[in-house]
Amino acid sequence: MKILDWVFNLRHKEIFIFAFLVLLFFVFSYGPIIQNFKNAPPGRYYWGGIEYPIDNVGSLSVVREGMLGHWQMQYKFSSAMITKPGFVKIEYIAVGQIARLFHLDIIVAYFLTRFLLSIANIFLIYFLVNKLFKSPFQRMVGYFLAIFSAGVTLPFDFSRVISNKLPQDVGVFLRITTAAHHYQLGIFFVKIYRTSQ
């Protein structure tokens, strides 16, 4: 009987619905990535890129710098353009340091830390919506809009029809689950700032 009381408690229903929406959102967001890993042609390796390829390659190269034990990054794409090490993209250096510390593959560390950042963002959404809205209906609408207005990577190619009509940079901020680390951290710190007011 206690389980039924818990299930029918309005607050617990809200938590259950929020958890279901988050699960659905993660399936839509990470489903295509997982599918691409599984369907890589023989002799090929899918490295998880769904964004602009040059950005991902650049970020992964900075992760590699951290994996090598460096605390500064240096572009090594060309021997013609020599660059000095700097403290740019320190979040990716930190991912590389985590990969080195826990003996993780660079791609695993990249996706795992991105996933953990998205979980942190989801918790902040829950906290922020609960802080802003008083009625259960308002909170349900708030959860839905906060999660699904962030965009969904559809399991078919329809999303490209929509994204090709948007300005180029808009798509970057449309996913709180698969956005690059620097966008995730930006979203996270803006939410922290907003919840502190």
N, C-alpha and C positions, 0 to 999 in steps of 0.2 A: 503493500500500500504506500509506503514511503516513496518508492520510485515513481508511482503514479502521481503522488502529490507534487514531487519535484518536477515531473514532466509538465503538469498542468499549471504550475506556478508561472505567472505572467513573465516575471523577470528571467526565469530559466528558459522560457520559450524564446525570449529575445536573444539570449546568448546562443541558443541552439540555431536560430535562424541566421544570426550573424556568422556563426561558425560554418553553416552550410553555404552561405554566400561567399565566404572566403575560400572554402574548398572548391566551389564551382569556379571562382575566379582564377585560382591557381591551376586548375585543370585546363582551363582555356588558355592561360598564359604559358604554362610550361609544356602542355601537351604537344604542340608542334616541335618544340626543341627536342623532347624525348623521342618523338617519332623520327626526326631527322637523324638522331644518333643511331637509332635502330636500323634505319634504311640507308646507311652510308654504303656506297658501292664497294665491292671487294677491292682490297688494297688501298682504300681511301679512309680518311678519318675526318669525321665532322667535328668541328671545334666549337660549335654552339652559337655561331654568329647569326643573329637575325637583324641586327642593325646595320648601319653603314660599315662595310667590311674594313675600311682603313682605320676607323676608330677602334674596332675590336682588336685588330692586329697591333696597333700602337699601344693600347692598354695592356694587352698580354705581354708585349715586349717589356713594358715597365714592370709588370709583375715578375718577369724573369730577372730583372735587375735586383729586385728584393730577394728573390730566391737565391741569387748568387751571393747574398749577404750585404749588398750595398744599401745605403740609406739615402742616396741621391740617384737620380736617373740621368741617363745620357742617351740621346738618340744615336743609334748605330746603323741607320738605314743606308748611309752612303759614306764612302771613304773620302769623297770629294768635299763634303761639308762636315768639318770637325766641329763638334759642339762640346761645351764645358758641362760638367755635371751640375745639377741644380735640384732644388727642393720643389719640383713641379710634380703634380700627380702623386702626392705622398700617400694617398689612400691606396693606390695600386702597389706602391713599394711595401706598404703594410701588409697587403694581401700576399705578396711574395715572401715576406718575412714569416707570416703565418704558415704558408706552404712549406717553407724550409724547416720551421720549428716542428711541425707535425708530420713531415715527410709525405706531403700530399703532391699529387700531380698539379701542375699549374692550372690546368683547365678545371679540375675538380675544386681547387681552392677558389678560383675565380667565381664559379657558379655557386659554391656553398656560401661564400661570404655575401654574394649578391642576394641569395635566398634568405640569409639571416637578416640582412638589412631590410628586405621586404617584410619579413615577419615583424621587425621592430616598427616599421611604418604602419602595418596593420593594427598593432596594439595601440599605437598613437591615434589612429582613426577611431578605434573603439572608445578610447578615453576622451577624445575631443568631441565626438558625437554625444556621448553621455553627459559631458559638461555643458554642451550648448542647448540640448533639447530635453524638455521635461516629460512630455507625454510619450508613451510607448509607440504610438503611430508616427510621431515626428522622428523618433530615433530610428524606427525601421526604414523610413524614407531616407533619412540621413545616411544610414549604413549603405543602403542600396546605391544612392547617388555617389557617395564617397568612394565606393569600391568600383562600381561599373561605369561611372563617368570618367574613370581613369583609362578607359579603353580596354578592349579585349582582343587578343590575337586569335582570330577565328581559325578553326581547324581546316578551313579551305581558303582559297586565294581571294575571297571577296574583300578582305581587308585592304588589299593593294588598290582596289578600285576607289575606296574611300581615301586612303592615305595619299594617293597620287593627286587628289584634288585639294589637299591641305598645304599650307606653307611648309617648307622643308623641316623647320625646327619644331613644329608643333607636335609631331609624332614622338619626339624624344620624351616629352613630359606626360604622354598619355598612358604610360604603364608603370604602376607602382611596384610591379613584381619583376619585370625583366629589364628595367632601365639600368643603365650603367651605374657603377658605384658612385661616381661624383654627382649624378642626378639624384640617386637614392639618398645620399647624405644631405644634399641640399634640401630635398623634400622633408627629410627627418628633422633637420635643424629649424626649418621654417615652422613645422608643426610644434616643436618644442617651444619655440618663441611664442607662438599663438596660444598654446595651452598655459603658458606662464602669465599671461595677461589677465 
